[in-house]
Amino acid sequence: MLKLELGERMQRFGGVPSISASQDFGFSSSVNSSIQSNFNGSPQEFQQDFQVMLTDITHHGLDPNVFAAQYPKETAHMTRAYLDHSEEIITAHRASEIGNATRVKEILTFMPNRKDEDNPS
């Protein structure tokens, strides 16, 4: 409540606007802001498809929350790609291609998929 009131006061005096609950993607305010700027959808849509992406990111040995904090723009683009192209995306690597997240694509390319290591053919 106090944070909301402070944000409203700052807005009235030309300060930085606060992140409202409707803009909360589940991360820090700076990460939320970056995701909001790059996702073009609701936090509910983001969370739904980010949850799908979590499994694949985890298989690469990455912590999804750290991943999102380090690469918020790419996370937003990849999650948007999952939302828009769910029928053709089965991996985070493919989402990074479609979402134009080249830095993340390089990371995922060179990180082994732990799922494959657990089940050698």
MOBELTA-V904891 format. One record per residue. N is the residue number from 1. RES is the residue in three letters. PHI is phi in radians with two decimals (999 if undefined). PSI is psi in degrees with one decimal (* if undefined). D_CENTER is the distance of its C-alpha to the mean C-alpha in whole Angstrom. Layout:
N,RES,PHI,PSI,D_CENTER
N,RES,PHI,PSI,D_CENTER
This chain:
1,MET,999,-47.3,27
2,LEU,-1.11,-39.9,28
3,LYS,-1.09,-41.6,24
4,LEU,-1.12,-44.2,24
5,GLU,-1.11,-42.4,28
6,LEU,-1.08,-42.8,27
7,GLY,-1.07,-41.8,24
8,GLU,-1.14,-40.8,27
9,ARG,-1.12,-42.9,30
10,MET,-1.10,-37.2,28
11,GLN,-1.10,-42.0,27
12,ARG,-1.11,-30.5,31
13,PHE,-1.77,18.3,32
14,GLY,1.39,17.5,29
15,GLY,-1.43,-170.2,27
16,VAL,-1.33,130.9,23
17,PRO,-1.20,146.4,22
18,SER,-1.54,160.4,20
19,ILE,-1.43,122.3,17
20,SER,-1.47,168.1,18
21,ALA,-1.04,-30.2,17
22,SER,-1.27,-11.6,16
23,GLN,-1.95,12.2,13
24,ASP,-1.52,111.7,12
25,PHE,-1.65,2.7,8
26,GLY,1.74,14.0,10
27,PHE,-2.26,-171.3,9
28,SER,-1.14,165.0,12
29,SER,-1.07,-37.7,13
30,SER,-1.21,-39.2,12
31,VAL,-1.20,-43.7,9
32,ASN,-0.98,-44.1,9
33,SER,-1.10,-44.6,11
34,SER,-1.14,-43.0,9
35,ILE,-1.11,-44.1,6
36,GLN,-1.04,-40.8,10
37,SER,-1.19,-25.7,12
38,ASN,-1.96,-10.2,10
39,PHE,-1.57,-40.9,8
40,ASN,1.05,55.3,12
41,GLY,-2.99,180.0,12
42,SER,-1.45,157.5,12
43,PRO,-1.01,-32.5,10
44,GLN,-1.16,-43.4,12
45,GLU,-1.09,-43.0,11
46,PHE,-1.05,-51.3,7
47,GLN,-1.07,-39.1,8
48,GLN,-1.05,-49.1,11
49,ASP,-1.46,-26.1,9
50,PHE,-1.13,-37.0,6
51,GLN,-1.05,-39.5,10
52,VAL,-1.12,-42.5,11
53,MET,-1.23,-26.6,9
54,LEU,-0.94,-43.9,9
55,THR,-1.02,-48.0,13
56,ASP,-1.21,-39.2,13
57,ILE,-1.10,-41.8,11
58,THR,-1.11,-37.2,13
59,HIS,-1.10,-22.8,16
60,HIS,-1.53,4.7,16
61,GLY,1.42,17.3,16
62,LEU,-1.83,143.6,13
63,ASP,-1.43,119.3,12
64,PRO,-1.01,-35.5,8
65,ASN,-1.25,-38.6,8
66,VAL,-1.17,-42.1,10
67,PHE,-0.98,-49.6,8
68,ALA,-1.13,-37.0,5
69,ALA,-1.20,-36.7,8
70,GLN,-1.37,-33.1,10
71,TYR,-2.27,61.9,8
72,PRO,-1.13,-39.6,6
73,LYS,-1.13,-47.0,7
74,GLU,-1.14,-38.7,7
75,THR,-1.06,-43.0,3
76,ALA,-1.09,-45.0,4
77,HIS,-1.15,-41.3,8
78,MET,-1.16,-42.0,7
79,THR,-1.16,-39.4,6
80,ARG,-1.08,-40.4,9
81,ALA,-1.08,-42.4,11
82,TYR,-1.01,-44.2,11
83,LEU,-1.13,-44.3,12
84,ASP,-1.40,-26.1,14
85,HIS,-2.30,38.6,16
86,SER,-1.02,-30.0,16
87,GLU,-1.23,-22.6,19
88,GLU,-1.93,-3.3,19
89,ILE,-1.85,121.9,16
90,ILE,-2.11,-5.7,16
91,THR,-2.43,158.3,15
92,ALA,-1.14,-31.9,11
93,HIS,-1.06,-44.7,14
94,ARG,-1.15,-37.3,15
95,ALA,-1.12,-37.2,11
96,SER,-1.17,-34.0,11
97,GLU,-1.17,-52.4,15
98,ILE,-1.16,-37.6,14
99,GLY,-1.41,1.3,11
100,ASN,1.04,35.8,13
101,ALA,-1.71,73.8,11
102,THR,-1.12,-37.7,15
103,ARG,-1.09,-42.8,14
104,VAL,-1.23,-38.3,12
105,LYS,-1.00,-43.1,14
106,GLU,-1.10,-41.1,17
107,ILE,-1.12,-47.6,15
108,LEU,-1.16,-30.4,15
109,THR,-1.15,-39.1,18
110,PHE,-1.66,-4.8,20
111,MET,-1.70,126.0,19
112,PRO,-1.14,148.2,21
113,ASN,-1.44,112.7,19
114,ARG,-1.06,-28.5,21
115,LYS,-1.07,-40.4,22
116,ASP,-1.19,-35.8,24
117,GLU,-1.19,-34.4,26
118,ASP,-1.25,-27.1,26
119,ASN,-2.17,72.7,28
120,PRO,-1.15,146.6,30
121,SER,-1.55,*,32
